[in-house]
Amino acid sequence: MKLSKIKEILPALENVEFQLENGTFVPEHFHVTEIGVVTKHFIDCGGTIRNEKVVNFQLWNADDYEHRLKPTKLLNIIKLSEEKLGMEDAEIEVEYQSDTIGKYDLDFNGKTFVLKSKTTACLAQDACGIPSEKQKKNLAELSVNNSHACTPGGGCC
């Protein structure tokens, strides 16, 4: 989800709720402790230099059980971040504590924001020799070496 999309959604909400893909809710007393821009400048395994930029939200649970972040407050934090950091309309990445700091993509299901698990991938599959799609073989066309074939009663299995 891009920053512009969350800014479009927030005014229509009564509460800000985040939920993991497995259905577990982030406790309602969470804090947004950071909003920032994360830039990643790297080289992939194929030798291509790349730049990625995301807007980063960090969610944190404290023992402040009375805390409730309202949509207008989050919108104000976003606007201040845009003003002070010169943020672009980039994809949002959410950091949230699990066993370690997890990084999630953000989606919206009509009621809650959903933290979607991120995965790694090879960005230079052509350079690594990884086929883009699993090759399909017709089993009827495969040759069979009958001298090594297992037959009922043959004692091979």
N, C-alpha and C positions, 0 to 999 in steps of 0.2 A: 504494500500500500504506500502510495506517495503521501508526502506531507500535506499537499493540497486536499487530499481525500479525507484525512482525519479532521482537518479544519472544517470541511463541509459537513461531516457527520456530527461532531461534538455539539453544535447548537441545538440539535434536535433531541439530545439525550437528557434524561433526568439524572442518571448516575453513570460513572465511568467504571466499567467492569472489564477485566481481562481474564481470559480462560485459556488453559492449555488445550491442545488438540484432543487429549484423552478425556476431556470434560472437567478436569480439576480447575477450580477457580483460584486465581491469585487472591489472597485474603483481601477483604474490602478495605482494610486499613493500610494498604500499600502507599508508598510515597514514590513520586517520580523524583529521583535524586539528581538526575542529570539529563539534560538534552544537549546534544552536541553534534558536531560534524566529524565523522571518522573518514579519513582518507587512507587508502591502501595503494601504495606504489610498489609494484612487484614485477617479476619476470616469471612467465610460466615455463613448464618443462620443454616447450617447443622453442623457447628463446624470444617470445613476444613480450615486450614490455607493456604492462597494463596499469591503468589507474581506475580505482573504484572509489566512489564517494557515497556514503549513506548518512542519513540523519539517525542519530542514536538516542534512544530513550532507555534510561536505566530505572528499573523498578526495584524497590526495596521494601521489605517488611520490617517494621519496628514493633516495639512493645506498646506503641501508641494506638491502642485499640479504638479510641474515639475519633481517630483521623479518618476523614472521608474526602477524597479529592473529587470536587464537582467539575462538570464539563467546562464551565466558564473559567474556572481557575486554571485548568490544564490549557485551555485555549489562550489565556493570558501568558502563561509560561512559554508556550510555543511562539507567540507573537514577540515576546521579549527576546527569545533566543534568535529568532529571525533578524530582529533589529540589531542586536549586539554582535551576532556571529556572521551576519550576511549569508544565512543559509539559503541554499537553492531548494527547489522543489524536487527532492530526491526520495528514493525509497527509504522507508523506515525499517530500522533493525532494532529489536528490543533485547536488552540484556536483562536476564532474570536469574536469580540464584536458585540452583537446584543442588546437585552434588558438587558442581562447580558453577562458574558463571556460564549460563547457557545463552546462546544467541539465537534469536527467532525472527522470522519474517512476521509481518502483521497483516491480518485480514479482519473482516467484520462480517458477522453472521446475521445482521439485522437488529441485534440486541446487545451483543458483547463483542469486544475486540478479541480475536483469537490469535494466540501465539503459535505460529506454525513452525515446526521443526525445520531446521536448515540442514542441507547435506553438502558434502564436498563433491567435486567433480573435476575431471581432467579437462582443462580448457584448450588443450592442444592434441586432441585425440588423433588427428591425422598425422601429426609428427611422431606420436607414440606407437602407431600401428594398431590402434584399437579400432576394430570395426564399428561403424556407427550403428549397425543393427545386427542382431544375432543372425548368423547364416542358417538358413533352413535347408535341410537335406531330405530327399525323398528316400525313405527306408527301402523301398522296392528297388531302387537303383544302386544300392550299396552292394559291392561284391562280398561274397562270403567265402572264406577259406574252409571248405568242408573237412579238411584233415584235422582241424582244430574244433570242429563243431561238436557240441554235446548232444547226445541222443539218449532217449529213454533206455535205461539198462546198460548204457555205455560205461558206467562207472566214473564219469568225470565229475559228477556233482553229488 
